[in-house]
Amino acid sequence: MTVNEGESLRLYKKALRYAESDPEVFLSTARRAAESILLDIAMQEAVGSKPTLESLLTVLVAKGLVPPKVVLAVRTIQNYGNYGSHAQKISDEEISSEDVRPCLNALTQLAVWYGRTSKALAEDAARQGLTSVQHTTSTTRLADSSLIVIKALLLGCGFDQLLTQHNHRLVQVQLPWSDHLVRDVSRRLLDLAIYNEQRVRRLLAEDDIRAQVVPLGRVGYSMGGRNFYLLAARGGRWGDVTAAEFLANPSGAQIAVPKLSDMFDNILAAFSTDEAGLREMGVSILDVPHHLGLELFHLNRDVLAVGGQNLRMHARDNDAYFELLNSEMLPARAQAKLRSAAANVLVANRSWLTETGADPTELHRELMRTFHDLGSERTRFEELVRDLVAHASFPHETDLAGRERLVRHVLFESYRLGEPC
């Protein structure tokens, strides 16, 4: 994340908080958020411009970096920002939350585009960084991650020590959680990676991947397979509905979820259907970027949200939200599907295995033994907690105590390490 990307998200979330309570402040903050978003895109693409909304938009459009629909959204925000500033100076007329609704919709459209664009830019940068890592016969390239459930394995399995025994130096490369991890292992850009087992199985259907990628074994289940939930606002449409009532008639539900993710796969598993089946049930999917949190409900109190454990824990600290549905409320068959979908697996490049002389079964067994020994080694476990608090990813608003609580929660739910919290 760039420095300015963090500022863009902060301003966006701040604007949403004021959309209902103080529409005039919302308009000015929305304009600042739009300006910050465009500035971040310009910085990432190394495009020079004055740091003003008009100049940034002009230059980015000329470079073909902003699509026409997004230009229209930015212009809407700009015009409303001008209106808000003008109204404050010459009129006592109140600006209502309904008055600023088009600006709110435009800001949401801009934020969704920005989330997707930033992710694409970050992944491109990571890919370029990966190709710059020189391959030698004594170097092992391992895919790094900021996800708590994966970072815990990378820190706790003792990859460094084990590879030293094979006279290899470990190089960790930070990469997004996506199918590219497996493809990079097949192309020998990576030697080792941890990824979702269900996705790996699908990718192994491709001949070139199956020829080069070797699954070494499972490394656990994200949140023990209980990582699915539908978050609702108590003051929204679903506030008085039970899980059983919702499952019997989910018609009209709008579920906000990053569509190209295993979280969307979990929705399909929970409803035991496919995307067409959801439409037949009257359920619509709102494709949102990963970084959106509880501010989703500032836009629409009736929406249902599916996210990661960061969002889940943040909501548990706020009585305004509850889990309308989660894994434990589903039929046994759906729970089994979700548990299977939560399994992660360690994969290796076949040529790397030959070079190291490592036996796949023994390698996997030794890594997992080292990891599970954490349960009886208090000092190592607490060191792991500190490392995760320092290096894993968290919402911007999470304080130090909240980060530690989330880390301990994920470690216990996923691996039964530590104590429940």
Secondary structure by P-SEA (a helix, b strand, c coil): ccaaaaaaaaaaaaaaaaccccaaaaaaaaaaaaaaaaaaaaaaacccccccaaaaaaaaaaaccccaaaaaaaaaaaaaaaaaaaaacccccccccccaaaaaaaaaaaaaaaaaaaaaaaaaaaaaaaaaccccccbbbbbbbccaaaaaaaaccaaaaaaaaacbbbbbbbbcccaaaaaaaaacccccccccaaaaaaaacccccccccccccccccccccccbbbbbbcccccccccaaaaaacccccccccccccaaaaaaaaaacccaaaaaaacbbbbbcccccccccccccccbbbbbcaaaaaaaaaccccccccccccccaaaaaaaaaaabbbbbbbaaaaaaacccaaaaaaaaaaaaacccccaaaaaaaaaaaaacccccccccaaaaaaaaaaaaaaaccccccc
